[in-house]
Structures are given as C-alpha cells and as structure tokens.
Amino acid sequence: MIRMLRIADVPLSEIGEVRDGPNPEIVLSSHLETLAQQRDKQERKLRYLERLISRKDVTVVHDVVIKVVDRQLVSSHRTTTTYEQVFTEIPNGFGRVFDRLQKANVAPSGIPFTVFHRAPDAEGPGDVEMCIPVAAAHSSIPTIEIDGGPVAAVIHKGSYDEMGPAYEALARWIAEHGHQAIGPTREIYMNHPSDVAPAELLTELQWPIDGQEQQ
C-alpha cells in the first residue's frame, strides 16, 4: 500500500491517515484535488509556451504610460488566496459584490478591478480585493475609497494567466525611469470572458508610482 501511494506522491503523513484513519476516502480525494490543481497549472504553462512558439517571436512589446487616476468609491470583497486558487477566488469575489449591489438596487458606476495588496506566489498566499466602483455611499452596502494619483500603466491582451511578461515589463520600466512603486498593483478588466475569447481579453495593469522622474 505504501509503495502504491508513494507512486501517486501521497505524503507519508497522509499515508498513515489512509492506513489507520477513519476516512481514507476523504484523504485520497483531497490529494486527488491537489494533483489536479498542479496538473492545471502545468497545462496553463504549456499552452502559454505553445502560443509563444506559434508567434515565431518570444519578444512581446509592452507600451507603458503614466496616467493620473481618480480616487474611487467602491464596494469590495477582500480575501486571502493562493496562486492556485486566485483564478477562482477573483470571479467568486466579484460575484459576491455584484449580488450585494443587486440586492441593494445599486448600479456599478465604473469598470471592475482587483487590487493586489500582496500578490500570491510560490512563496506564500496573496491578499486580493475585488472592487466595483459606485457613484455614492449607500447605507445598505459597505464602501471604501481607493486612492488615486499617478500610476504606470500597460495594456495586456490575452488570458489572465499570461500576464507575467506584462508585469515584468511594467516593473522594469518603473526602475529604468527612476520612479518608485508606492502601492499595490491593480488589474482593470476592460472586457469580460463571457464576451470574448481568452486571446482577446484586455486588462490594464496599473502600479501606483511617486510621479517624480529622476534625471
């Protein structure tokens, strides 16, 4: 039994639970879900590399601009999530906020966006906040204000799990132009996955900066 379970990468601690615990099916089902998430992550990477190869050019040009964004009043949902779960948590979070607004009969006043207070990665979970702008404060829904000011911004065209190069280009541009990043990154979703193919998704990445270019 140990040999068979180790072939499936079941940790020794979980093998003990399978052998001696009251619910071995629950333990194995949990490990099956973990393996499925790892498989999905690898498949996303494979599809991304296949698309890069099909372009015959792995260099992607990202035009970074500086803009000033307004302070925004939003209704939001904030949560902690892992890299494997973030692509599920973000739409779920927006769903909660939209339901809240609908019950309060409040219409969104702007484009939905996510604030990454801490981006999830291999080293630890992230702290993300899904925001929907509203025109005014309402007693029936909680609202917060998102700071405005200068941001370095770039448009990413493509699926959400292929934003890595755009983020790298944005960070490199900020450093090369003598700016300092002073706040969490934001993703503004300019169209919706239900309306366009993944390759046609448009997302504006914004990174708040000090606004002072050094000579």
N, C-alpha and C positions, 0 to 999 in steps of 0.2 A: 504494500500500500504506500509506504513512504517513497519508494522508488518511482512509482507511477505518478504520485502527486508532485514530486520534485521535477519530473519531466515537464509538468504544466506550470512550473515556477511557483507553486504554492509554498509560502514561507513555512519554516519549521514550526513556528508558534501556532500557525493555523492548522498544520497537520495534526498537532496534538489535540486541537479542538475537534477536528474531524473524527479522530480516532476515539476520543474519550468524552467529547461534549454531547449535550442533549440534542443539538440541532445541526448535524453535519451539513444538511442541505443548505441551510442559511449561509454557512461559512463558504461553501463552494460557490453558491450563487453570487456572493459578494466578490469573490476572487474572479469569477467569470466576468462580472461587470467591469472590474479593474482592467482585465486583459482587453476587453472590448474597447475601453477608452484609449488604451495605449495603441491599439490597432488603428482606431480612427485618427489619432494624432499622426501616426506614421503615414497613413493614406493621404492625409492633407498635405504633408510634406512632399510625398511622391507626386501628387497631382500638380503641386506648385512647380517642382523641378521640371516636370514634363512640359508644362506650359512655357517655362523659360527656354527650354531646349527648342521647342517648336518655333519660338520667335527668332531663332538663329542669333540672338543678341541678348546677353545677360545683363547689359547695362541699361538701367531704367532711369530716365531723366525726370527729376522732380524739381519744379519751379517753386521756390519758396518766396513768399511775400510777407511784408509786415503790414498788419492792419490793426485798427483800434476797434475793439468790440465793446458794446454797451453792457452795463450792469443789467442782469436779468433776474426777474422774479420767476421762480419755478416751483412746481410741485415735484417731489423726487422720491426715489426709493434707494437707499444706500445699503450695501451688503458686502460681506467678505466672501471671496470666492477663489478657487484655484484656476490655473491656466486651463486645465481640462474641462472645467465647468463654466468658464466665463462666457462661452458662446451660447450656453443655455440660460445662464443667470441674467444676462443683459436683456434678451427678449422677454423673459419672465418678469423682470423688474418693470419694464415698460408696460407690460400687460397690467400689472398692479396699479400703476399710476393712471393709465387710461381708464381702468374700471373706476377708480376713485373719482376722476374728473367727470365721468359719465353719470355716476350716481348723484353727484353734486350739480349736474347740469352746467358744467363749466367747460367752455371750449378752449383748446390749446391756442396760443397766440404766436407760436413760433415753431421752429424746427427742433425735434427731439435731439438730445445729445447726451453723451456719457462723460462724466468726469472721472479720471483715473487718479484718485488720491494716492494710490500705490498700485502699480501695475503687477498683476500676478505673473510669476515666472517659475523656473525650476527650483529656485531657492526658497520660495515661500508664497503664501496666498496674497491676493491683492485686495484693495479696498476701492470699490467702484460705486458710482452714484448715477443712476439713470434719471435724467431731468427732462421735464416738459414745460416750456415757458407758458405762463398765464399772464393775462393783462393786468390783473389786480388781485390783491389779497382777498381771501374768502374765509369766512368764519367756519365753514363746513369742511375745509381741506387745509392741511398743513402746507405752508410755503416757506421757502428760504430765498435768499438773494445770492447769486453767483457773481463774483467780482468781475468788472470789466477792465479795460486797459489794453495796452499793446500786446499783440501776440505774433509769433512767427507761425505762418500757416502754409499748408500744402494740400493739394487735392490728390487723393488716392483713388484710382479707378481699378476695381476688381473686388474679389471676395474679401471678407473681413479678416480671414486668417492669413492673408498675404500682405499685411501692412508693414511687416518688419523692415523692408528696404526703405519705405517712405519715412518711417520713424527715424531710421539711421541717418537718412539724408537731412532730415529736419534738425536732429541733434548736431550733426556735423556743420551745417550752415550756421547755426547759432554760435558755435565755438569759433568758426572761422571769421565771423563778422564782429567778434568782440562783444557779444551780448552775454547776458546771464539769464538762465532759465529760473524763474522765480515762483512757479506754481505748477499745479498738476496739469497733465495733458488732457485734452478734450477731443472727442470724436463727434462731429456733427454729421448726421445721416441725411444726405440730400435727396435720396430716393429710398424706395422700400423693396426688400427682397421679393415681395409678392407681386411687384410691378415690373421688375426687370430681371434678366439673367444675372448670375453672380459676377460674370465678367463685366457687366455694365453698372455695377453698384458704384456710387460716388460718395466718398466720405472725406470731409475736410478735417484734417488733423491740425489742432491748434496747441501751441505751447506758449504760455504767458512769459514775457521777457521784460527786462528792465527798460528797454526802449532807448538806451543810450549806446550808440555805436562808438567804439573806441578807435582812435586813429593809430 
